[in-house]
Amino acid sequence: MTQNDGIWVPKSEELVAALDPRTITPAIRAQAETDQKGRTIVVAASILAWPGAIAIGVSLGLLGSGGSIITVPVLVYLIGQDEKVAIAGSLFVVGNIALAGSLQYVRAKLIDWHNVLVFGVPGMAGTYLGAVIAAYVSGIMQLALFALVMLLASYMMLRPVALTDKPHEPRASWKIAGDGLIVGMITGLVGVGGGFLIVPALVLLGGMGIHAAVATSLVIIALKSYSGFYKYIDVLEAQNLELDWQTLMIVTGLGIVGSFAGAKIANRVPQDKLKRWFGYFLIIMGLYILARSAPEALGII
């Protein structure tokens, strides 16, 4: 049974069961079979998404950045969510996984709270602004932009900037804040954590060592993601779209478990080789998403 405006309405297959067999028309039977198949497909897609959710966490735990970028494809192509719903949900998932992953670094006192303030606060403002802009951009256009960001992330994985673990003199705070604002807008518009941009910025502009930068980036990602997600609630409500909280909780939970597993085995896996293969994967996925979304986004089809 389903509830509609306070009235209990039987599902189509329940109607079929209640009707006299002689009154069942082919149309009624076909509708019941269609509903049952639809629910079967949804359940199957949800189960297929479980490995994807674990992969989000594992890759984030292994790489420290870049792993969260596969959240949107999991929600769109495995769960079948609307593009805007998936981007909003991605911010929720990524924020929670990043927050959980940062706790170990908080205990180890590796977080640079000054750079969290200088980079993170403008990043939160940028993410909120990106979510505001998203209200005026079609979901399919957001997906096309997301594919471009994914290709940028693959480039950063395959041609990484030479980063050192030796702290050095930081740049001017306004440059760090400006970078945080720009990265935040990207986060709000397409739903990626942006760790692949944050970590180099913290090292090159903030004067941090690589390990402290990775640790600090997780706190910044969490803050930015929550800021953007807060605004996306209004965006979705204005467009009569709803979040699938059950799916988000499952994906988040599996992602957190995966992030801890990834962190455990990170030291046993060659990072350079891992990032190279992940970069190739992002190229394939980015081109696939771009091929599917760009024609419609540009009005070609």
Secondary structure, 3 states (H helix, E strand, C coil): CEEECCEEECCHHHHHHHCCHHHCCHHHHHHHHHHHHHHHHHHHHHHHHHHHHHHHHHHHHHHCCCHHHHHHHHHHHHCCCCHHHHHHHHHHHHHHHHHHHHHHHHHCCCCCHHHHHHHHHHHHHHHHHHHHHHCCCCHHHHHHHHHHHHHHHHHHHHCCCCCCCCCCCCCCHHHHHHHHHHHHHHHHHHCCCCHHHHHHHHHHCCCCCHHHHHHHHHHHHHHHHHHHHHHHHHHHHHCCCCCCHHHHHHHHHHHHHHHHHHHHHHHHCCHHHHHHHHHHHHHHHHHHHHHHHHHHHCCCC
